[in-house]
Amino acid sequence: MANIVVLGAGLGGTIMAYEIRDRVGKEDNVILISKGSTYSFVPSNPWVAVGWRDREAIEVDLEPACARRNIALKPQGAERLIPEENRIQLLDGSSVSYDYLVISTGPELAFDEIPGFGPEAFTQSVCHIDHALETKLAVDRLIANPGPVVIGAVQGASCFGPAYEFAFILDKALRDAKVRDRVPMTFVTSEPYIGHLGLDGVGDTKGLLESELRNHHIKWITNAKVQRFEEGKVIAEELNEDGSTKAVHEVPAAFTMMLPAFRGVSAVRDIEGLTNPRGFILVDRHQQNGRYPNIFSVGVCVAIPPMGKTPVPIGVPKTGFMIESMVTATAHNIERLVRGEKPNAEGTWNAVCLADFGDGGIAFVAQPQIPPRNVNWSSSGKWVHAAKIGFEKYFLYKVRLGKSEPFYERLALQALGIDKLKAIKLDP
């Protein structure tokens, strides 16, 4: 009998627990550690921030779903991983021991790295449901008293899609409220060019996103390093390609929402051999840590080197199918270890992304996600908005029922007609 623990119950961790439960024996224990017993669908937060969704619409009670699948839910949250003892200290003082551990904590939001940054200071956020609900109140104030808006992503950020999404969703909400003509908008990003997305672009995301920004009357500043946020303004240094200063901008801002850089959570940070200096988990091609071979990791908390040198540091995003690819490979590999065999599955790390713009959107397929690629495709249209709604409904339904099959693979196969997009590949 094996004790298999999944640490973190976000997009990756929840389906990780489900998929492991499908693969291991009934005598094996599957334990899901979460801070609280509620799953929240983070991709819907931009909709929450303008009032198109509420908390109840995007959250799932994990207790009945886990009970249905014979998964033990520990909602106390983790205080510290102690890998030398194969156990996790929980916030209530108790401990959970494991034979195999999958770390899927997601990130800690590094607002403190820039003065004036974060919901406690001068900016809004869509990174958490609580933040998004606070942002909705700020949007209401903006509509009542229109003024300039700044949206984007700061230096070190690795998740750019939600920034673009929220810019266009807010544009739509302001048009619906008949105040868009009184709200100048500026997109400020650490990307070297619009549509880079931390992926050096996918298909024509540069052209598509530049065109969308122009059509929506949104100005932009790239290669931006934010110096500080103040009440009513964003101070950002724009860099040249060689890293020298091109200009320092003081952008007026009655409302600001910028995505932060990420780092590993405190429960796993600063463990030698397990994490890199930012606290992300070091894994090999089998999602397995080198120093602690009974520890695996999936999702945003995995350490991935940047695509290359850029004037302003940026990271690589972990998109939905990429994470599901990690999950499927990890479940396969843990199943083999439980049976006394060696890991042999590797996630393909393909990307299928839907970026909703309120009444349209952009989709892209990158196979694999990190170039060079066999498939490098992007497109736009109103169908993306409808597809994103379908994705939300399907994924929440899957979490409620405890389903583990990859959604993105089926979406790619059926809607996009790609016949060789697989979740994993096996060693020969």
Summary of the structure (lengths in Angstrom):
residues: 428
radius of gyration: 21.1
end to end distance: 28.8
largest distance: 65.4
contacts: 1555
relative contact order: 0.15
helix: 31%
strand: 27%
